[in-house]
């Protein structure tokens, strides 16, 4: 009998522009951030939380292919708003806040029930629930007497 791997772990990524940049940003010449993630485990499931502010649930694409869980989120470009009563567009003088898309990939074990993965996006936080397959869940074994 082979042991099932019941884990989720971030894939290695070196980034290309900064440590926060996803690996494909230099190829596409766009800013792509690699959001930080918290991963927790319970008896029933793994939970992954990622901060991806500035997007919408419609802009988030989550896919499972083989043992890879990929999350991509699109963020609309920011444009300066006109002050009330102004007829000219404001000219940015200084910008420190970067706007870009998000991308993150995780390696998932065979003990994850991929068909039942759930996602919720609220207040800039994406929460994924990855249920464990029945065979991977911890269970108590009753001991009987004859």
C-alpha angles and dihedrals in degrees: 000000000000121000117244117231109232104183144107120209137167115259118240113265127172097192120217110226101028136343088267094054123098117241096252098055096097092051094053097033091227131115111260118175125207103220121219114250137205116206122194132177132212131173090268107035152351118251122206121192122191129181107228107156122181099038132093133228088257090056095055120094118190121182137174115205117170106313095338125100110194127192121190125174129186121216121196116238115261118242125190114253124228117246113242111282094014120128098188127073115251117250114227109235100179133007128187100155111088121210121203147128126278131235131175134162129198132190112231128197128234091256092074118100096226093185091062101047110134132198134198127181118198134153093352094308123112113205119194123191115202109189118211117242113254093253092053097051119104113248138175118247114216117222114217131197124218 
